Amino acid sequence: MKNFTSLIKETFHIYKLKLKPILLLVFLEIILGAMIILVIFGSIFSALMLKGQTSSLAIIIQKILTYFFLFFPFLFIFCSLYLLVASLVLVMKPVGVSLKEVFKEAWKNYWNYLIIGVLVSIFVSLGFVFLIIPGLILSIYLSFSLYVYIDEKRKGMEAIKRSWNLVKGNWWQVFGRRLMLIILTIIIAIGINALGKNYSGPFLNLLGSFIGLLVQTFGSFFSMIYIYLIYLDLKKSKEIQTAVPSIEEKVSI
């Protein structure tokens, strides 16, 4: 497998090549977040304005707002997960792919992606029930399930089994590279927080929170690319092992 330095360099290279579509996706995520805030505050303001009014129109609007608040969380989760699927598709597609193709592919893969994500979450959660170590082990073994599905179109348990087989025999290598990325992320976060302590005030605090959110969003793309490169390394390694005949096979030949 490639070492940490090589993975970081290659991740930066791919990130730069895909920066434009990444920026567009981040912009859409910001728009979605802004719309959510506007809708929530707008709905609350409307409900307060209509409070105590008994006209038929006011009652109808209040009922609509009530149903909307019941439905809205599901809509928000759906849109957020769709953008997450689109982000993963973008990371795994060749450089130069259009966002139209990315969104089309994300829509086709949405429900299968969701099923695999739920299955992985259940297995990892069950692992953590039995202590931290089993959960950590499972989280590494199953961490490539979604990449397997997007790349090889293996659904459900097939994607999970494939991820397990890819990591088998390479667990410590995968864990070490993931851990080093987490450490690097923590160091960057500490640096940003240290710079932020030199400034105060409501506006600056709000601006700092927004910048932190942007760093987190852009960082998630970096992490996806980094993990995808590890996945490609594991896949290549397993294909080589399959192609090379064992000693027994050589002797029989």
N, C-alpha and C positions, 0 to 999 in steps of 0.2 A: 504493500500500500504506500501511497505517497505520504511524505512526512508533513508535519503541520505547516512549515514554511512554504512548501510547494503548493499546498492546498489553499493557503491564504493568498498567495500571489495569483494563482489561477482564478480564484474567486473574484479578486479585484479586477482582473482582466475581463472576465465575463460580465461582471457588474457594469463596467464602463461601456461595454458594447451594447448592453441592454438598458442603459440608463434612461433613454427617452421613453420607451414604453413603461418602465418602472415609474417614472415621474408622472405619467398619465394615470396610472393605476392609483398612485398615492393621492393625486389630485381628486380622483373619484371617491376615494375613501374619506378625504377631507370634506368633500361636498356632502357625502352621505352623513357624516358626523354633524355638519352644520345644519342639514335639513332636520335631523333628529332633534337637535336642540331647539330649533325654531318651532317645530311641530309641538314638542312637549310644552314649551313655555306659552305658545299660542293657544294650545288647548286648555291649559290651566287658567290663563287669563280669560278666555271665553267662558269657562265654567264659573269663574268668580263673578263675571259680569252678569251672568244669567241666574246666579243663585238667588232664590227667593221669588223669581218671576213665575207666574202661573199661566201665562198665555200658552195657547196650543203650539205656537211656533217655538217658544222657549223650551217647552217640554220635549218636543221632537229633537231639537238641537242637543239638549242634555242627554237624551237617549243615544243619539249618534256618537257623541263624545264618549259616553260610557262604553259602548261597543268598540269604539276606536281604541280606547286604552286597553281593552281586553285583547284586541287583535294585534295591536302595534308591536308588542315584544316579539311575537312570532315573525312579523314582517322584518323587523330589525335583524333578528338572528338569521333569517333566510338570506337577506342581502349581504350581511357580513360574511357568512359562510361561502356565498357565491363569489365574492371578491377574493376570498382566501383560495378557493379552487382555481380561479383565474390567475392568481399570483403564482401558484404552483405550476400550472400549465405554461405560463410565460417563462418561468425559470427553466423548464424542461424542453421547451421548443427551440429550434435553431434560431440564431441571430437573424433579425430582419422580419420575423413573423409579425403579421398585423394584429392589432388588438381585436379586430372583428373576428379573425380566426380563433384567437385566444378565448373570447367570450363564447363563441359557438361551441368550441371544444369543452369549455367549462360547463356549459349548460347540458351537454350530452353526458358528461361524467358526474354531474352534481349528486344524484341520488346514490349511485354506487360509491362515490367518495364518502358520502355521509354515512352509509352503512359500515364501510370499513373503519372510518373514524370512530364510530360508536363501539364497534367490536373491540378495537384496540384500547379504547378508553376503559371498557369493562374489564378486559384482561389485566391491564396495568393497575387498575383500581383494586382488583381482587388480590394482585400481588402485594400492593401496599398494605392491604388489610392484614396480611401475614407478617408484616414488618417492612422496613424501608428497603432492605437489600433485595428481597424477591421482586418487589415492585421496580426497583432500579434495573435489575437484570432483564426483566420483561420489557421495560421501556426501551432498552437498547436493542433487544432482539426484534422488536416489532416496529422500530422507528422508521423502517423503509417501506412499510406496507402501502402507503399512499403513493409513493414513488413507483413501486412495482405496478400498481394499478394503472397509473397514467402511462407508464412506459410499455408495459407488457400486456395490459388489458386483462389481468387476472383479477377476478372478482372475489369479494368476501373472504372466506377462509383460505382460498388459494393464494391470495396476495399476502395474507398473514404468514402462511407456511413458507412461501417463497422468501419473505423477509427474514424469517427465522433461519432458513438454510443459508442465506447469504452471509449472515452474521456468524453462523456456527463456525467455530475455529478461529474467529477474528474478533471475539467480543472485546478483549482488552485493548486491541488496536483501535477499534471504533470508539470505545469508551474514552480512551486517552485523548483522541482527537476532538471528541465532543467536549471533554472537560477543558481542554486548552482553549477552545473557542469561548466557553463560558467564562473562564478566568480573564481572557482578553476583554470580553464584554463588560465584566465587573470593573476592570481597571479603567476603561473608557467612561463608564457611568460615574465612578468616583471622581474622575477628573472633571467631568461636566458639573457635578454637584459642588466641587471645590470652587470652580469658577463662579457658580451661581451665588455662593455665600457672600461674595463681595458686593452684591447688589440687593436692594430691598425695595419694598413698595408694592401696592396692589397690582399696578400695571406690569411692573417688571416680573413679579411672581407669576402673573398670568402668561406673560410672554415666555418665561422660563418653562412653564408647564407645556406650552404649545411646542416649544423647541424640543423638549424632552420627548413629547409624543411623536414628533417628526423623526427624531433620531431612532426611536423604538421601531417606527414603521419601516424606515429605510434599512434598519438593522435586521428586521425580519426577512427581507429579501436577501440580504447577504448570507444569513444563516441558511435559508433554503438552498441557495446556490452551493454553499459549502457542503451541506449534507448530501445534495445531489451528486457532487463530485465524489464523495465517499462511496455512495451507492454505485456509481459507474465503475469505481475501482474494484469494489467487491464483486460486481457482476463480471468484469473482465477476468478477475482472478479465478472465479469459479468456472468460467468458460475454458480457461487455459487448463485448469485441473481436469476438466471433463475430456478435453481434447488429447491430453497426454496419457497414454496407456500406462497402466500400473506394471510393476515388475513381473507379476504373475502373467499378465497378458502378453508382455514381451517374450517371456520364456516360452509360452504356448505357441507364439508365432514362430 
